[in-house]
Amino acid sequence: MISLMQFPQTAFVRYNNAWTVQLRESIIGDSNNHTNGNKRLPLPSNPQSSRLASTNTSLVVPAVKKIALSSPMKIVHLFPLYKVYNCESRFCPYNQELSVAIAAMQRARENAKNATVTLATSVFTEDGDAVPSDFVRLPNLTRSTQSEYQLDKKLPFINDLFDNLRSSPDFSTYDFVIYTNGDIVVHESFYDTVASIIAKHRNDAFTINRLTVAKGGGEIGKKGSFELYTALDLDVIYKLPGIKHPGYDCFVMKREIFEQINMGDIFLGHPPVSPLLMLQLESLAERFKKIPSYTGTHRGTFHLGNDESWKKTKNLKYNKINYENAYDLREMWSAHCTFSINPNKLTKTRRPYVANNKFCKRLGDRFGNRMKLPTGEPRKQGRP
């Protein structure tokens, strides 16, 4: 399995000859030997300085030499941004997760030496003033769970975000697309890490699993001691001890694969977003990998806390509707589930439905005998 670790000195030629990559030096190495003089970026919101921001917690990272490219790798990072109307002043116009995530993306883009990075989003009309000036603002979202299902929460459909990017004027110029959930904090070397994985391993799609870290610092339970981290505390967050998380919330793929993704009427914030996206990536990619972030120096993405709000009783009706939307996509995802990828031989081998693929099995078990096998034989009864 690939890990976010030091890549050796080597050279690679991209298989479609769009650009030649010469990786002269590791982008992740011994953090004790190099510094690169990182500085904080202006925040898109107006957070107050936190107690932790004044501490001497600058993260020491290795110097990064620019990869020589015949034409630069171009990456677009699509991010599901929204405005929080009852926000705390230190996070406004967002909540904690969005505020820190946006600042981390801006910092990582500023640090990127081996790729040209575009940050993009698509929002509801009323949220337009929350889009940072350095983001590409795609066409507004016009549908939501309020307009389509008369639900309380106004959530976007992920395919609407995807379609708005796919129809944008500059879309054909991007080599790779990154999509992360709105609460994912990227490391300051994130985009160079992505570029090096692509250069060394020629992966056309992969995920980077997060580390779950604390939401704040101080002594929990002691009044006045515990304080939530803000966007000013990125240096602290990058050094926090973390817990590996099995879920998927950071997806990297070639533009040609992104063009083929079909998420139907699946909306954000509730399952089964990641299973539907993962099984398509596994099927469409020739070299797909799942890459973990580690608790040591090799880190990729972070998540503040582990609230899992979608499991709360009040949100179960949203889960139910989203699974019904997944059922409407059954022909698409069941077709993808009939293939297994061999990344070494670059071949696709037919296999029985739901065998050896937890995402196919999860969806198959969810719907039980409502589904039919390709032969017409009923499936075994699964979980309700």
C-alpha positions in Angstrom: 0.0 0.0 0.0 1.2 3.5 -0.8 1.8 5.7 2.2 2.4 9.4 2.6 6.0 8.9 3.0 9.3 10.0 1.5 9.6 9.4 -2.2 13.0 8.6 -3.6 14.9 10.7 -6.2 13.6 9.5 -9.5 11.9 10.6 -12.8 8.6 9.7 -14.4 6.9 10.4 -17.7 3.1 10.7 -17.6 1.5 8.1 -19.7 -0.5 10.5 -21.9 2.7 12.5 -22.6 0.9 15.7 -21.5 3.8 16.5 -19.2 7.1 15.1 -18.0 7.8 14.9 -14.4 11.3 14.9 -12.8 11.1 14.5 -9.1 14.4 15.9 -8.0 13.9 15.7 -4.3 11.5 14.3 -1.7 8.6 16.5 -0.8 8.1 14.8 2.5 11.2 13.9 4.5 13.1 14.4 7.7 11.4 17.4 9.2 14.5 18.1 11.4 16.8 18.9 8.5 14.8 21.6 6.6 12.6 24.6 7.0 10.8 26.6 4.3 9.8 29.8 6.1 6.1 29.2 6.0 3.8 32.2 6.8 0.1 32.4 7.7 -2.4 33.5 5.0 -5.1 36.1 5.4 -8.3 34.4 6.5 -11.4 34.5 4.4 -13.4 35.1 7.6 -12.7 37.4 10.5 -11.6 35.1 13.4 -10.3 36.4 16.6 -6.9 35.4 17.8 -7.0 32.4 20.0 -5.0 31.5 23.0 -3.2 28.9 21.1 -2.2 31.1 18.2 0.4 33.0 20.4 2.3 29.8 21.3 5.5 28.9 19.5 4.1 26.0 17.5 5.4 26.6 14.0 5.5 23.3 12.1 8.9 22.5 10.7 8.6 21.0 7.2 11.2 20.1 4.6 12.2 22.5 1.8 10.5 21.6 -1.5 12.2 21.9 -4.8 9.9 22.5 -7.8 9.3 19.6 -10.1 10.4 20.3 -13.6 7.4 20.1 -15.9 7.2 20.5 -19.6 3.8 22.0 -18.8 2.6 22.4 -15.1 0.2 19.9 -13.6 -3.1 21.7 -13.1 -5.3 20.6 -10.2 -8.7 22.0 -9.3 -10.0 21.4 -5.8 -13.8 21.4 -5.6 -15.1 22.3 -2.1 -18.7 22.3 -0.9 -18.8 25.7 0.9 -21.8 27.3 2.5 -22.6 30.3 4.8 -23.4 29.7 8.5 -26.0 32.3 9.6 -25.7 31.7 13.4 -21.9 31.6 13.4 -19.6 32.5 16.2 -17.7 35.7 15.5 -14.3 34.0 15.5 -15.5 31.7 12.7 -18.0 33.8 10.7 -19.2 33.6 8.1 -18.6 29.8 8.7 -18.5 27.3 11.5 -15.3 26.0 13.0 -14.8 23.2 10.4 -15.3 25.3 7.3 -13.2 28.2 8.6 -10.2 26.0 9.4 -10.6 23.9 6.2 -10.7 26.9 3.9 -7.6 28.5 5.6 -5.8 25.2 5.3 -6.6 24.9 1.5 -5.3 28.5 1.0 -2.1 27.8 2.9 -1.5 24.5 1.0 -2.0 26.2 -2.4 0.4 29.0 -1.4 3.0 26.4 -0.5 2.5 24.2 -3.6 5.7 24.1 -5.7 4.8 21.2 -8.0 1.3 22.0 -9.3 -0.9 24.9 -10.2 -3.9 24.7 -7.9 -7.4 26.3 -8.4 -9.9 26.4 -5.5 -13.5 26.2 -6.7 -16.9 26.1 -5.2 -20.6 26.3 -6.1 -23.1 27.8 -3.6 -26.7 28.8 -3.2 -27.4 32.4 -4.3 -27.8 33.7 -0.7 -24.4 32.2 0.3 -22.5 34.0 -2.4 -20.9 36.6 -0.1 -19.2 33.8 1.9 -17.1 32.7 -1.1 -13.5 33.8 -0.6 -12.2 36.1 -3.3 -9.4 33.7 -4.3 -11.9 30.9 -5.1 -13.4 30.3 -8.5 -17.2 30.8 -8.0 -19.0 28.3 -10.3 -22.7 28.8 -11.3 -25.1 29.0 -8.3 -26.9 25.9 -7.1 -30.6 25.8 -7.9 -31.8 22.7 -6.2 -31.8 21.6 -2.6 -33.4 19.1 -0.2 -35.8 22.0 0.7 -37.0 22.5 -2.8 -37.2 18.9 -3.8 -38.3 17.2 -0.6 -39.6 20.1 1.6 -37.1 19.2 4.3 -35.9 21.6 7.0 -32.2 21.5 6.1 -31.1 23.0 2.8 -28.5 20.6 1.4 -27.1 20.5 -2.1 -27.0 17.6 -4.5 -23.4 16.6 -5.1 -23.9 16.0 -8.8 -25.0 19.6 -9.2 -21.6 20.7 -7.9 -19.9 18.2 -10.2 -21.9 19.4 -13.2 -21.2 23.0 -12.5 -17.4 22.3 -12.5 -17.7 20.1 -15.6 -19.5 22.8 -17.5 -17.1 25.6 -16.5 -15.0 27.3 -19.2 -11.6 26.2 -17.8 -12.6 22.6 -17.0 -10.7 21.0 -20.0 -7.5 22.6 -18.8 -7.3 20.7 -15.5 -5.4 17.4 -15.3 -6.8 16.3 -11.9 -9.8 17.0 -9.8 -9.9 16.9 -6.0 -13.1 16.7 -4.0 -13.1 16.9 -0.2 -15.9 17.1 2.3 -16.5 20.5 3.8 -14.9 19.5 7.2 -11.6 18.2 5.9 -8.5 20.1 6.8 -5.6 19.5 4.4 -1.9 19.6 5.4 0.1 22.5 4.2 2.1 20.2 1.8 -1.1 18.5 0.6 -1.0 19.5 -3.1 2.7 18.6 -3.4 1.9 15.3 -1.8 -0.8 14.7 -4.4 1.5 15.7 -7.2 4.2 13.3 -6.1 1.8 10.4 -5.7 0.7 10.9 -9.3 4.2 11.3 -10.5 5.7 8.3 -8.8 2.8 5.8 -9.0 0.8 7.0 -12.0 -2.4 6.6 -10.0 -5.4 8.0 -12.0 -7.6 7.9 -8.9 -7.0 7.6 -5.2 -8.3 8.6 -1.8 -6.4 10.0 1.2 -7.9 9.0 4.5 -7.9 11.5 7.3 -6.6 11.5 10.8 -9.2 12.4 13.4 -7.8 15.0 15.8 -9.1 17.1 18.7 -11.5 20.0 18.1 -9.7 22.2 20.7 -7.0 22.4 23.3 -6.9 22.7 27.0 -8.0 20.5 29.8 -11.4 19.0 29.0 -13.8 19.4 31.9 -12.0 22.3 33.5 -14.2 25.5 33.1 -12.6 28.1 30.9 -9.7 25.8 29.9 -11.0 24.1 26.7 -10.9 26.3 23.6 -11.8 25.4 20.1 -9.1 25.6 17.5 -9.4 28.4 14.9 -7.8 29.0 11.5 -5.0 30.6 13.3 -4.1 27.3 14.9 -3.1 25.3 11.8 0.4 24.8 13.1 -1.0 23.3 16.2 -3.5 21.1 14.3 -0.8 19.7 12.0 1.1 18.4 15.0 -1.7 16.9 17.0 -1.8 13.2 17.7 -4.6 11.6 15.6 -6.6 8.5 15.2 -6.9 6.7 11.9 -10.3 6.9 10.3 -11.8 4.2 8.0 -14.1 6.5 6.1 -13.5 8.3 2.8 -13.8 12.0 2.4 -10.9 13.1 0.1 -11.0 12.0 -3.5 -8.4 12.6 -6.2 -9.1 11.6 -9.9 -8.1 12.4 -13.4 -10.4 14.8 -15.2 -11.4 12.1 -17.6 -12.7 9.9 -14.7 -14.4 12.8 -13.1 -16.3 13.4 -16.3 -17.9 10.0 -16.0 -19.0 10.1 -12.4 -22.8 9.9 -11.9 -24.2 10.6 -8.4 -27.8 11.0 -9.5 -29.9 12.8 -6.8 -27.6 12.0 -3.9 -27.3 15.0 -1.6 -24.4 15.9 0.7 -24.2 15.4 4.5 -25.7 11.9 4.6 -24.8 8.4 3.4 -24.3 6.8 1.0 -22.2 9.5 -0.7 -18.8 7.9 -0.3 -19.8 4.3 -1.2 -21.3 5.4 -4.5 -18.3 7.6 -5.3 -15.8 5.0 -4.2 -17.2 2.1 -6.3 -17.2 4.3 -9.4 -13.6 5.3 -8.9 -12.6 1.7 -8.3 -14.2 0.6 -11.5 -13.3 3.5 -13.8 -9.6 3.9 -12.7 -6.8 1.7 -14.0 -4.6 2.4 -11.0 -6.7 3.1 -7.9 -5.3 3.3 -4.4 -6.5 3.9 -0.9 -3.8 6.0 1.0 -3.9 6.5 4.7 -2.7 9.5 6.6 -0.4 8.4 9.4 0.1 9.6 13.0 3.8 10.3 12.4 5.3 12.9 10.1 3.5 11.6 7.0 0.2 13.4 7.1 -2.4 14.3 4.5 -5.8 15.3 5.8 -7.4 15.9 9.2 -10.9 16.1 10.8 -11.6 18.1 13.9 -13.5 15.7 16.3 -15.8 12.9 15.2 -19.3 14.1 15.8 -21.0 11.8 13.2 -24.1 14.0 13.3 -25.7 12.1 10.4 -26.3 9.2 12.9 -28.6 11.3 15.1 -32.2 10.4 15.2 -33.4 13.7 13.7 -31.3 13.0 10.6 -32.4 9.4 9.9 -35.1 10.6 7.5 -32.4 12.3 5.4 -30.5 9.0 5.3 -33.5 7.1 4.2 -34.2 9.5 1.3 -30.6 9.4 0.2 -30.6 5.6 0.2 -33.8 5.7 -1.9 -31.9 7.9 -4.3 -29.1 5.3 -4.4 -31.6 2.6 -5.2 -32.7 4.7 -8.2 -29.1 4.5 -9.4 -29.0 0.7 -9.1 -28.4 0.0 -12.8 -25.3 2.2 -12.7 -23.7 1.0 -9.5 -24.6 -2.7 -10.0 -22.9 -2.5 -13.4 -19.7 -1.1 -11.8 -19.8 -3.8 -9.2 -19.4 -6.6 -11.7 -15.8 -5.6 -12.2 -12.6 -6.0 -10.1 -9.5 -3.9 -10.8 -6.0 -5.4 -10.9 -3.8 -2.3 -10.7 -0.6 -4.3 -11.5 -1.8 -5.8 -14.7 -4.1 -2.8 -15.6 -6.9 -5.3 -16.3 -10.5 -5.6 -15.3 -11.7 -9.1 -14.4 -15.4 -10.0 -14.1 -16.5 -11.3 -10.7 -19.7 -12.3 -9.0 -21.7 -9.3 -7.8 -20.7 -7.8 -4.4 -17.7 -10.2 -4.0 -14.7 -8.6 -2.4 -15.9 -5.1 -2.6 -17.3 -3.6 0.6 -19.0 -0.7 -1.1 -20.9 -3.0 -3.5 -21.7 -5.3 -0.6 -22.9 -2.4 1.6 -25.4 -1.3 -1.0 -26.4 -4.8 -1.9 -27.1 -5.7 1.7 -29.0 -2.5 2.3 -31.5 -3.2 -0.4 -31.7 -7.0 0.1 -34.2 -8.8 -2.1 -35.4 -5.5 -3.6 -32.5 -6.0 -6.1 -32.1 -8.6 -8.8 -28.9 -10.3 -9.9 -27.9 -9.8 -13.5 -29.2 -13.3 -14.2 -32.6 -12.4 -12.8 -32.0 -14.5 -9.7 -33.2 -12.8 -6.5 -30.6 -11.7 -4.0 -30.4 -13.1 -0.6 -32.3 -11.1 2.0 -30.0 -8.4 3.5 -30.2 -6.0 6.3 -33.3 -3.7 6.3 
